[in-house]
Every structure is written in C-alpha cells, then in structure tokens.
Amino acid sequence: MCGQTTHVPDPQLLSDRLIAWAHDRDIGERAAVAALIEEGDILARGDVRDLLVVENDAFVFCDWPRFEARYRCVLVLDEGEDAFLTLVLATAFPRLVPLWKVEVLGERRLGIVLRALARLAGCATLAVGVRS
C-alpha cells in the first residue's frame, strides 16, 4: 500500500529489552533468553516473536507458558528448530526433555544449548566451542 510502512522491530533493541527484563528473572530464564538471542535466527522470526514475546512501549517479557502450550501447533518448525526450542524451554522452566533432541541441533545450536546449560548451572567460566 502506498505511503504505509510496516513496523519491523529492531532486533538489537528487542534483545536489549529482553536482557534487561531477564536480569531480574531466575537463572533458567536468563539462560534461555541468552540462548535465544545468541541463536538469533529463531527470535528473528515474526511468528515466533508474536507467540513468545509480549512487548509494548512500557515492558517486554517472554510468555513461556503461552509459547510452550502453542508453539508446536502454531509454528512450522524443522526438527532442528523444534529441538532447540524444546531445550530452551526446558532451560527456562525445568522439565524432563529427551536428550536425543541434541542429535538434530547441528554444531552451532548445540554450542548455544551447552552454553545455556553451563549458565543454568551457574558456571560463567566454562568454555564451550571450537578450539583454535
């Protein structure tokens, strides 16, 4: 439509606001938010943001319960995305999750999940990644 622009949220601003919100949350939610931001691709999807993130000028937060209840029914995910989100949700709110999900993550997402698990354990000094 002529003269109309679609508002696309600035991903950096959203990341900063989510980090600020998570600062006062428990360690699991902080680790989950950090993993989503580090991964980047999934949080950049409008359908994921619409389902997970509640945002207005005054506040932003992750609505984990709503997301968990609906993401498999609403989102079209490949098995790597599904596995990543399953593990991120288990980081935010501890629950049993099949560890075989890591098989389909790929190296990049596996590293992110491992760093999130280290954060969840309260370990900020464990190096996870490729050795040089």
C-alpha positions as MATLAB code, in Angstrom:
seq = 'MCGQTTHVPDPQLLSDRLIAWAHDRDIGERAAVAALIEEGDILARGDVRDLLVVENDAFVFCDWPRFEARYRCVLVLDEGEDAFLTLVLATAFPRLVPLWKVEVLGERRLGIVLRALARLAGCATLAVGVRS';
ca = [
       0.000    0.000    0.000;
       1.287    3.375   -0.949;
       2.581    5.509    1.893;
       2.235    2.798    4.551;
       5.194    1.193    6.234;
       5.201   -1.975    8.244;
       6.800   -1.707   11.662;
       9.588   -4.253   11.949;
      11.043   -4.381   15.459;
      14.712   -3.564   15.748;
      16.255   -6.920   16.769;
      19.011   -5.228   18.778;
      16.520   -3.127   20.724;
      14.388   -6.210   21.394;
      17.461   -8.144   22.540;
      18.496   -5.335   24.877;
      14.995   -5.108   26.336;
      14.772   -8.877   26.822;
      18.167   -8.925   28.547;
      17.028   -6.119   30.850;
      13.809   -7.989   31.665;
      15.628  -11.283   32.237;
      18.097   -9.606   34.607;
      15.542   -9.854   37.421;
      14.339  -13.344   36.481;
      15.691  -16.671   37.681;
      18.852  -18.190   36.247;
      16.931  -20.526   33.924;
      15.049  -17.719   32.231;
      18.240  -15.669   31.905;
      19.968  -18.645   30.265;
      17.024  -19.251   27.926;
      16.866  -15.607   26.836;
      20.636  -15.560   26.264;
      20.357  -18.716   24.129;
      17.544  -17.268   22.001;
      19.454  -14.044   21.466;
      22.717  -15.840   20.659;
      20.993  -18.154   18.169;
      19.304  -15.149   16.554;
      17.517  -16.826   13.644;
      14.555  -18.168   15.586;
      13.941  -14.965   17.540;
      14.124  -13.026   14.262;
      11.042  -14.871   13.002;
       7.898  -12.787   13.360;
       5.715  -15.793   14.108;
       8.000  -16.848   16.967;
       8.163  -13.317   18.400;
       4.382  -12.938   18.150;
       3.875  -16.132   20.135;
       6.725  -15.779   22.659;
       7.351  -12.086   23.275;
       4.860   -9.696   24.822;
       6.008   -6.178   24.070;
       4.784   -2.609   24.198;
       6.396    0.732   24.964;
       6.341    0.093   28.716;
       7.517   -3.512   29.007;
       8.712   -6.653   27.283;
       8.776  -10.235   28.510;
       8.778  -13.826   27.335;
       5.448  -15.536   27.883;
       6.930  -19.013   28.275;
       3.703  -20.810   29.311;
       1.729  -19.483   26.338;
       4.587  -20.289   23.984;
       5.076  -23.805   25.325;
       1.356  -24.575   25.093;
       1.057  -23.494   21.462;
       4.368  -23.471   19.578;
       4.109  -26.958   18.103;
       0.551  -26.299   16.910;
       1.111  -22.806   15.512;
       4.668  -22.682   14.170;
       6.128  -24.507   11.211;
       9.480  -25.745   12.505;
      12.116  -28.035   11.126;
      13.380  -30.689   13.530;
      16.450  -28.623   14.487;
      14.324  -25.588   15.372;
      11.897  -27.771   17.314;
      14.734  -29.426   19.229;
      16.350  -26.080   20.020;
      13.106  -24.564   21.291;
      12.341  -27.695   23.344;
      15.721  -27.439   25.063;
      15.447  -23.663   25.549;
      12.037  -24.094   27.182;
      13.478  -26.780   29.459;
      16.178  -24.286   30.418;
      13.617  -21.574   31.205;
      11.374  -23.909   33.183;
      12.957  -27.214   34.224;
      11.168  -30.253   32.906;
      12.029  -33.624   31.526;
      13.165  -33.443   27.949;
      14.504  -36.187   25.681;
      18.246  -35.689   25.307;
      18.191  -37.330   21.873;
      16.917  -33.953   20.656;
      20.563  -32.796   20.593;
      21.173  -35.124   17.620;
      19.401  -32.731   15.254;
      20.661  -29.407   16.623;
      23.723  -29.004   14.460;
      27.046  -27.778   15.796;
      26.139  -24.090   16.162;
      22.899  -24.642   18.080;
      24.479  -27.414   20.163;
      27.149  -24.970   21.342;
      24.452  -22.451   22.259;
      22.493  -25.043   24.238;
      25.647  -26.207   26.023;
      26.463  -22.621   26.999;
      22.869  -22.193   28.258;
      23.229  -25.328   30.374;
      26.506  -24.020   31.792;
      24.737  -20.730   32.672;
      21.913  -22.715   34.245;
      24.499  -24.459   36.429;
      25.838  -21.058   37.462;
      29.098  -21.528   35.584;
      30.256  -18.464   33.683;
      33.809  -19.644   33.033;
      33.274  -22.954   31.212;
      34.478  -22.558   27.626;
      32.165  -24.210   25.126;
      33.062  -24.020   21.469;
      35.589  -24.894   18.855;
      39.204  -24.994   19.941;
      41.595  -22.937   17.890;
];
